[in-house]
Amino acid sequence: MSYHLATYQSQLGPRSAIRVNGAAFDLEEVTAVPNYATVLGVLADWDSADKLLRNVSKDLSKETASLACEAPRARALSHGHLRGGCELCRSCMQDG
């Protein structure tokens, strides 16, 4: 399963996100790794992070696909919160 890293603006400042199936999720929340709150933290631990993020993306892919009518357990971020929003999301590009 492929994934993309992104940065979004939270009330606490810039944070990292993982994008899977068009949905974005806060990386610290879905991995429980405090250093992954920023993309720089993820990159500093890339050898371990990539393996973990591949597994997380598989889980999120199944969850978002099977729960189309329900809110997934991990809170998805709205497109507007992602920096460069439409550049990161093909569906946004098509909408606007």
N, C-alpha and C positions, 0 to 999 in steps of 0.2 A: 504494500500500500504506500502510495506516495503522500508526502506532506510538504507543507511550506511553512517557513518561519515568518513571522510578521511582528511589527511593533504597533501597539495601540496606546491611546492616551486614556489613562484611568484617573480617578480623583487623586490618586497618590503620585501621579506622574507617568512617564512612559513605562510600559510593561511588554513582555514578550507574549506571543500567542502562537498556537499551532493551528494551521488551516487544513481541514480534512473535509472532503465532499462539500466544499463551499461554505462550511461553517468554521468559525474561529473560536478557539478556547484558550483561556489563560493558562500558560505553561506551568506556572507554579502550582496552580490549583489541580491540574490533571496529573502532574508528576509527583507532587509533594516534595519537590526539591527546591528549597528557598533560593539557591543561586540561579535557578532558571527563571527568575522573575524578570531578567533582562536577557536580550539576545547575546550580549557580551558574556554573560555568565554561562549560557549554553555553549557558546563557541570555545570558552576556556576549558570546558570539559567535553569537547567534541567526541572523543573516542567512546566514552560511555554514553553521552547524550544521544548520539545517532542511533545506537542500538535500542535505547529506552524509547526514543521518539518513534521509531518504526513500530514497536510493540503498542505504544499508546495510540498511534494512528490506526492500527488494525482494530483495536477495541472501539475507538471513536467512530470508525467507518461502519462497523456492525451496528453500533448503538444508533447513529444518526439514520442509517438505512431502515432499521427495524422499528424505530419510534417516530415515524414521519408525522403521526397525528398527536404525539405526546411530547412533552418537554423532555429532552435527554437529561440524564443524571448530571452530566457536566454542563455548566451554564455556557451556552454559546453567546458570543459577543455579536452585537449588531455591526453591520458593515460600516456604518458611519463612524464607529470608534477606531477603526483601523487606519493607520497613517497611509496615505496614498490609496485609500479605500478601493476605488474603482480600478486602479492599476493592478490590484491583487485579485480581483474577482471578475471572472468573465461574465457572470450573470448581471453584475452591476453595469458592465460595459454595454451589454445588450439592452438594458433598461433605459440607459440615459444618454 
